[in-house]
Amino acid sequence: MAHWQSYRIARAGIGIAPQGRRTFPNLTVKENLLIGVRSPHEAAAGLHTVYTLFLRLREREKQRAANLSGGEQSMLAVGRSLMTNPQLLLLDEPSEGLAPRIGWQIAGVIRQLRERGVSVLIVEQNTALALAVADNVYILQKGQIAFETAPEALRSDRPLLQRYLSV
């Protein structure tokens, strides 16, 4: 998948919100959301989903992405990845650089998506946030899975947290 073109990824039912947000700064919120949409029906359904999950984006839909706060840009990146109604959502550091309140708002959206049946793979350095939304935890070391467990087990195992995560 690393070399797939973006349209192939979307058609495979995968949504991606990369690290660093990567919004289009000169486009409005709505233009950013619609950039990869293929049909009017997909556009309407996608906008409804995104604006339901992120009310702030609806309020800001005519503003340029460059004028959004970091949290709003993160919402926009996640929202854009939802526009094609993906079955799998890949999130790379969704809380990076955000105020804790906004990070937890993103966590709430992740929970809502999971309740709707969307599978979510999240790479996150904020351990508390990751454990709050995870069904399974995989700790990577040098690109390999070093440890796999349930979030509750990791949360209660201080030596393991210290060993792998320095927490």
C-alpha positions as CSV (number, residue, x, y, z in Angstrom):
1,M,0.0,0.0,0.0
2,A,3.0,2.3,0.5
3,H,3.2,3.0,-3.2
4,W,-0.5,3.1,-4.0
5,Q,-1.9,6.2,-5.5
6,S,-4.3,8.1,-3.2
7,Y,-7.4,7.3,-5.2
8,R,-6.6,3.5,-4.9
9,I,-6.3,3.9,-1.1
10,A,-9.7,5.7,-0.9
11,R,-11.4,3.2,-3.2
12,A,-10.1,0.4,-1.0
13,G,-12.1,1.9,1.9
14,I,-9.1,3.4,3.7
15,G,-9.0,6.9,5.1
16,I,-5.7,8.4,6.2
17,A,-5.0,11.4,8.4
18,P,-1.2,11.8,8.3
19,Q,1.0,13.2,10.9
20,G,1.4,17.0,10.5
21,R,-2.2,17.5,9.3
22,R,-1.2,18.4,5.6
23,T,-4.2,20.6,4.9
24,F,-4.3,22.8,1.9
25,P,-3.7,26.2,3.5
26,N,-5.1,28.3,0.6
27,L,-8.4,26.3,0.4
28,T,-11.4,26.8,2.6
29,V,-12.4,24.1,5.1
30,K,-15.2,23.0,2.8
31,E,-12.8,22.9,-0.2
32,N,-10.3,20.8,1.8
33,L,-13.1,18.4,2.6
34,L,-14.4,18.1,-0.9
35,I,-11.1,17.8,-2.6
36,G,-11.1,14.0,-3.0
37,V,-14.9,13.4,-3.3
38,R,-16.1,11.7,-6.5
39,S,-19.9,12.3,-6.5
40,P,-22.5,14.8,-5.2
41,H,-24.0,12.0,-3.1
42,E,-20.6,11.2,-1.5
43,A,-20.0,14.9,-0.9
44,A,-23.4,15.4,0.9
45,A,-23.0,12.3,3.0
46,G,-19.4,13.1,3.9
47,L,-20.1,16.7,4.8
48,H,-23.0,15.6,7.0
49,T,-20.8,13.1,8.8
50,V,-17.9,15.5,9.3
51,Y,-20.0,18.4,10.4
52,T,-21.9,16.2,12.8
53,L,-18.6,15.0,14.4
54,F,-16.9,18.4,14.2
55,L,-19.4,21.2,14.7
56,R,-16.5,23.7,14.7
57,L,-15.7,22.8,11.1
58,R,-19.2,23.7,10.0
59,E,-18.8,27.1,11.7
60,R,-15.5,27.6,9.9
61,E,-16.4,26.1,6.5
62,K,-15.7,29.3,4.5
63,Q,-12.4,30.1,6.2
64,R,-9.1,29.2,4.7
65,A,-7.2,26.3,6.4
66,A,-4.2,28.6,7.0
67,N,-6.4,30.6,9.4
68,L,-7.5,27.7,11.6
69,S,-6.0,26.8,14.9
70,G,-3.9,23.7,15.2
71,G,-6.8,21.8,16.8
72,E,-9.1,22.9,14.0
73,Q,-6.5,21.8,11.4
74,S,-6.3,18.4,13.1
75,M,-10.1,18.1,13.0
76,L,-10.0,19.1,9.3
77,A,-7.3,16.4,8.6
78,V,-9.4,13.7,10.3
79,G,-12.6,15.1,8.6
80,R,-11.1,14.9,5.2
81,S,-10.1,11.3,5.8
82,L,-13.8,10.5,6.6
83,M,-15.2,12.0,3.4
84,T,-15.2,8.8,1.5
85,N,-16.9,6.8,4.3
86,P,-13.9,4.6,5.0
87,Q,-14.0,1.1,6.6
88,L,-10.5,1.6,8.0
89,L,-9.2,4.9,9.3
90,L,-5.4,5.3,9.8
91,L,-4.5,8.1,12.2
92,D,-0.9,9.1,12.7
93,E,-0.4,11.2,15.8
94,P,-3.8,12.8,15.8
95,S,-3.2,14.7,19.1
96,E,0.3,15.9,18.2
97,G,0.8,19.5,19.3
98,L,-2.8,20.0,20.5
99,A,-4.1,21.3,23.8
100,P,-5.2,18.4,26.0
101,R,-8.9,19.4,25.6
102,I,-8.7,19.2,21.8
103,G,-6.8,15.9,22.0
104,W,-9.6,14.4,24.1
105,Q,-12.2,15.8,21.7
106,I,-10.4,13.8,18.9
107,A,-10.5,10.8,21.2
108,G,-14.2,11.2,21.5
109,V,-14.6,11.2,17.8
110,I,-12.5,8.1,17.5
111,R,-14.9,6.4,19.9
112,Q,-17.9,7.5,18.0
113,L,-16.4,6.2,14.7
114,R,-15.7,2.8,16.4
115,E,-19.3,2.6,17.5
116,R,-20.3,3.2,13.9
117,G,-18.2,0.2,12.8
118,V,-15.2,2.0,11.5
119,S,-11.9,0.2,12.3
120,V,-9.3,2.6,13.5
121,L,-5.5,2.1,13.6
122,I,-3.9,4.9,15.6
123,V,-0.2,5.7,16.1
124,E,0.0,7.9,19.1
125,Q,2.6,8.9,21.6
126,N,0.1,10.2,24.1
127,T,-0.2,7.0,26.1
128,A,-3.3,8.0,28.1
129,L,-5.2,9.0,25.0
130,A,-4.2,5.8,23.1
131,L,-5.1,3.5,25.9
132,A,-8.5,5.3,26.3
133,V,-9.5,4.5,22.7
134,A,-7.7,1.2,22.0
135,D,-9.1,-2.3,21.9
136,N,-5.6,-3.7,21.4
137,V,-2.2,-2.2,22.0
138,Y,0.9,-3.0,20.0
139,I,4.2,-1.6,21.1
140,L,6.8,-1.3,18.3
141,Q,10.5,-1.4,18.8
142,K,12.8,-0.9,15.8
143,G,9.9,-1.4,13.4
144,Q,8.8,-4.8,15.0
145,I,6.0,-5.6,17.4
146,A,7.8,-6.0,20.7
147,F,4.7,-6.5,22.8
148,E,0.9,-6.9,22.4
149,T,-1.7,-6.6,25.1
150,A,-5.1,-5.2,26.1
151,P,-5.1,-1.6,27.2
152,E,-6.3,-2.5,30.7
153,A,-3.4,-4.9,31.2
154,L,-0.9,-2.3,30.0
155,R,-2.5,0.5,32.1
156,S,-2.1,-1.6,35.3
157,D,1.4,-2.9,34.6
158,R,3.8,-0.2,35.8
159,P,7.0,-2.1,35.1
160,L,5.9,-2.8,31.5
161,L,4.9,0.9,31.0
162,Q,8.3,1.9,32.3
163,R,10.2,-0.7,30.2
164,Y,8.5,0.1,26.8
165,L,7.1,3.5,27.2
166,S,9.2,5.2,29.9
167,V,6.0,6.2,31.6
